[in-house]
Amino acid sequence: MAKLLVHKKGYVRKAHHRKGYVRKDGVRVKPTKVKASKVSPTTYEMVDRGARGRGKKIIPTLKRGTLGVDFSKPAKERRKQEIKLAKKIGEKKVVSKLIALEVLNKRVNPSLAKKAKADAHFIAGSFKGKKQVEYPKGFCRSE
């Protein structure tokens, strides 16, 4: 994992009237002897312990209804609408919006996320640029 440079601000620790503390060497300091003290600012390196994939989000912003697809309908009808939209605005934009839907609904609405992911793979696989890619001739495919 990567190392992070951490900058800590300095501050004044207040005097504790009710609580004591235990020093690093194990000596217990009574509450009556704890005085106000200044903690100086410091800079140090530490190992990044952040979870993977929790960095900055680079998902495009979505507006309600930009896809114009109803995910409660069957896949065939949905994909017809998505193909029409892909021919109009381009498959890259449609795929990126579907992937954004998938990522944003992953934990909130997993069934919608799965549908959006499957549709994104379908659109990405059946288009190249703005033209529909036909199945190559000479290969066997049950129609």
C-alpha positions as CSV (number, residue, x, y, z in Angstrom):
1,M,0.0,0.0,0.0
2,A,1.0,3.6,-0.5
3,K,2.4,6.0,2.1
4,L,0.5,9.2,3.0
5,L,2.0,12.4,4.3
6,V,-0.1,13.5,7.3
7,H,0.0,17.1,8.6
8,K,-1.4,17.5,12.2
9,K,-2.3,20.9,13.5
10,G,-1.0,22.0,16.9
11,Y,-3.5,22.7,19.7
12,V,-3.7,23.4,23.5
13,R,-4.8,20.4,25.6
14,K,-7.0,21.6,28.4
15,A,-6.3,20.7,32.0
16,H,-8.3,17.7,33.1
17,H,-10.1,17.9,36.4
18,R,-12.0,14.6,36.4
19,K,-9.8,12.3,34.4
20,G,-6.2,11.2,34.8
21,Y,-4.3,9.3,32.2
22,V,-1.6,6.6,31.8
23,R,1.8,7.6,30.3
24,K,3.6,5.5,27.7
25,D,5.9,4.1,30.4
26,G,2.9,2.8,32.4
27,V,2.8,5.4,35.1
28,R,-0.7,6.6,36.1
29,V,-1.0,10.4,36.4
30,K,-3.7,11.5,38.9
31,P,-6.4,13.9,37.7
32,T,-5.4,16.7,40.1
33,K,-1.8,16.8,38.5
34,V,-2.9,17.1,34.9
35,K,-2.1,20.7,33.7
36,A,-2.9,22.4,30.4
37,S,-0.2,21.7,27.8
38,K,0.6,22.7,24.3
39,V,0.8,20.0,21.6
40,S,3.0,21.2,18.7
41,P,2.1,20.6,15.1
42,T,3.8,17.7,13.4
43,T,4.2,16.0,10.0
44,Y,4.7,12.3,9.5
45,E,4.2,9.5,6.9
46,M,1.8,6.6,7.5
47,V,0.6,3.6,5.5
48,D,-2.6,4.2,3.6
49,R,-5.2,1.9,5.2
50,G,-8.1,3.1,3.1
51,A,-10.3,0.5,1.4
52,R,-9.7,0.0,-2.3
53,G,-12.1,1.6,-4.6
54,R,-13.2,4.3,-2.2
55,G,-11.3,7.2,-3.8
56,K,-12.6,10.1,-5.8
57,K,-15.7,9.3,-7.8
58,I,-15.5,9.9,-11.6
59,I,-19.1,9.0,-12.4
60,P,-20.9,11.3,-14.8
61,T,-23.7,13.3,-13.4
62,L,-27.1,12.0,-14.2
63,K,-30.4,13.8,-14.7
64,R,-33.7,12.0,-14.2
65,G,-35.1,10.6,-17.4
66,T,-32.1,11.2,-19.6
67,L,-32.0,7.6,-20.8
68,G,-35.8,7.4,-21.1
69,V,-35.7,3.7,-20.2
70,D,-38.2,2.0,-17.9
71,F,-36.3,-0.7,-16.0
72,S,-39.6,-2.4,-14.9
73,K,-40.2,-3.5,-18.5
74,P,-38.7,-6.7,-20.0
75,A,-35.2,-6.7,-21.4
76,K,-36.3,-6.8,-25.1
77,E,-38.3,-3.6,-24.8
78,R,-35.7,-1.8,-22.7
79,R,-32.9,-2.7,-25.2
80,K,-35.0,-1.4,-28.2
81,Q,-35.2,2.0,-26.5
82,E,-31.5,1.9,-25.6
83,I,-30.6,1.0,-29.2
84,K,-32.7,3.9,-30.5
85,L,-31.0,6.2,-28.1
86,A,-27.5,4.9,-29.0
87,K,-28.2,5.6,-32.7
88,K,-29.2,9.1,-31.7
89,I,-26.5,10.2,-29.2
90,G,-23.9,7.5,-29.6
91,E,-23.3,4.2,-27.8
92,K,-20.4,5.5,-25.6
93,K,-22.7,8.0,-23.9
94,V,-25.5,5.4,-23.4
95,V,-23.0,2.9,-22.0
96,S,-21.4,5.4,-19.6
97,K,-24.9,6.4,-18.3
98,L,-25.9,2.8,-17.9
99,I,-22.6,2.1,-16.0
100,A,-23.2,5.2,-13.8
101,L,-26.7,3.9,-13.0
102,E,-25.2,0.5,-12.1
103,V,-22.6,2.0,-9.8
104,L,-24.9,4.4,-8.1
105,N,-27.6,1.7,-7.5
106,K,-25.2,-1.1,-6.5
107,R,-26.2,-0.9,-2.8
108,V,-29.5,0.9,-3.0
109,N,-31.3,-1.1,-5.7
110,P,-29.2,-4.2,-6.7
111,S,-31.8,-5.6,-9.2
112,L,-31.8,-2.3,-11.2
113,A,-28.0,-2.3,-11.0
114,K,-27.8,-5.8,-12.5
115,K,-30.2,-4.8,-15.3
116,A,-28.2,-1.6,-16.1
117,K,-24.9,-3.6,-16.2
118,A,-26.3,-6.2,-18.5
119,D,-27.8,-3.6,-20.8
120,A,-24.5,-1.7,-20.8
121,H,-22.7,-4.9,-21.9
122,F,-25.3,-5.5,-24.5
123,I,-25.1,-2.0,-26.0
124,A,-21.3,-2.0,-25.9
125,G,-21.2,-5.4,-27.6
126,S,-23.7,-4.7,-30.4
127,F,-22.4,-1.3,-31.5
128,K,-19.2,0.2,-32.8
129,G,-19.2,3.9,-33.0
130,K,-22.8,4.7,-34.0
131,K,-23.4,1.8,-36.4
132,Q,-24.8,-1.5,-35.4
133,V,-22.3,-4.3,-35.8
134,E,-23.7,-7.3,-37.6
135,Y,-22.7,-10.9,-36.9
136,P,-19.9,-12.0,-39.2
137,K,-21.0,-14.0,-42.2
138,G,-19.7,-17.5,-42.6
139,F,-20.1,-18.4,-38.9
140,C,-22.8,-20.6,-37.7
141,R,-25.4,-18.9,-35.5
142,S,-28.9,-20.1,-34.7
143,E,-31.3,-17.4,-35.6
